[in-house]
Amino acid sequence: MRRQRLTVADKGWSWVVMVGSFGSSMITGSLHTGVGVIHNILMERFDENVVKTSWASSLYIGMVSLTGILASVLINRFSCRVTMFIGAFLMSVGFIICAFVPSLDLVIIFFGVLTGIGSGLVYFAAYAVLGYNFSHKRNIAIGIAVSGVGIGNLVIVPFVHAAREEYGNTGFFFILAGIALQEALFGCLFFPSELETKQKIRYQNMKRENNMTVLNSIFHSLSILKCKSFLCLCVSMFFSSSGIHLVHVHLPRYAIEKGSSSMSASFLVSVYGICDCISRLLTGFATQDENIDEIVIYFGTFGLLGLSTLFFPLYASTYGGQLTYSVFFGLYSGCYTSVINTLTIHLLGIENLSAGLGLYLFFCGVGSIIGPVTAGAIIDYTRSYENSFLVAGSCITVASLLGIAVEWFRKTAKRFPTNDTKIPTVSETVTMENMAGFVDHSNTDGSKG
């Protein structure tokens, strides 16, 4: 019987895996940041109030973060490839059902929850697989892979909108289902690697040795919140996610209310998508410089984004103003992803990286759900989109100020203590880590290299 050849890190097939992750990022990224286009279509199709319609998009965005634990279990139990297949299947089924359901309530369930879970599984698997296939060149691989988000926004979002104009609501969701199914094709490229195989063996051994592993991990994760600086970081991300995803959902509709066409509103999504891609890459490279402090990047970018969002209603009446804000939003809304890993290591130590990022993503997921729905209620009550953007700008500004609190607590308190002296497993340092940005594991003390 012929033995299966395993992918070696940084060599050969690993680069094909990176291409697969790039393709997956194109689809999940465009659906995630382009969810406002779907929100517009649901508003027109069901003619419900804004707050109820917002639940569909909010749950979809939130589920991408909240399914992290499930994705990690599936990856450890099976593989990144199998997790991609499961996620692609759930996404496609959810979209197909949405093509036929007669009520918004069912769309909230099947798009917001079912498709959201599938998207979350695909999102995590496509990034975790990079950690299993790259070591010394991981930063380069991640940088190239995440750039697929911007390309997807530039190409897929306008295409999907044009398809809806041509084929109507039913055809629109069928097209989305077909696009989502391509995630399985990209998943086929995720051949097992040496690191992934070793991790599966380690995971099975750990389960046999300790039946309480999951419960202990949960209690340990919650205990991390005793670290005041990290708690501030999590609360900060709750507010930033509330504001940022409020903009994701409501910006296209706000542009239409200001007189822009549906296609022009969709183009705004493409603009901030490609700017977001560029800023993440540039921030990742810039923070390799020892003279640049990650918390300054975190505080500064959210501060600028918060102010530009607060003042957006003053210059949103023209399409030029809307394009200007889209550029600002794209440049500053995603920079934190390139520094969040290093910040977590500084606050908690690398041995708590996985648990820390799991909690951080949970706070992000809750904020992603609450923000757009709250804005929808404000819009329905005041009949004005301006107030919702004031709320978004306020939330992002609060997130920026909490960034200062993170730095203050970090300088006045000791790093979160740990009794865990074991070397972290591949799953612990990779599965959650690659969701948020770049970190060089050749330097395990959290310093820059």
Buried (B, 14 or more C-beta within 10 A) or exposed (E): EEEEEBBBBBEEBBBBBBBBBBBBBBBBBBBBBBBBBBBBBBBBBBEBBBBBBBBBBBBBBBBBBBBBBBBBBBBBEBBBBBBBBBBBBBBBBBBBBBBEBEEBBBBBBBBBBBBBBBBBBBBBBBBBBBBBBBBEBBBBBBBBBBBBBBBBBBBBBBBBBEBBEEEEBEEBBBBBBEBBBBBBEBBEBBBBBBBBBBBBEBBEEEEEEEEEEEEEBEEEBEBBBEBBBBBBBBBBBBBBBBBBBBBBBBBBBBBBBBEBEBEBBBBBBBBBBBBBBBBBBBBBEBBEEEEEBBBEBBBBBBBBBBBBBBBBBEEBEEBEBBBBBBBBBBBBBBBBBBBBBBBBBBBBBBBBBBBBBBBBBBBBBBBBBBBBBBBBBBBBEEEBBBBBBBBBBBBBBBBBBBBBBBBEBBEEEEBBEBEEEEEBBBBBBBBBBBBBBBBBBEEBEBEBE
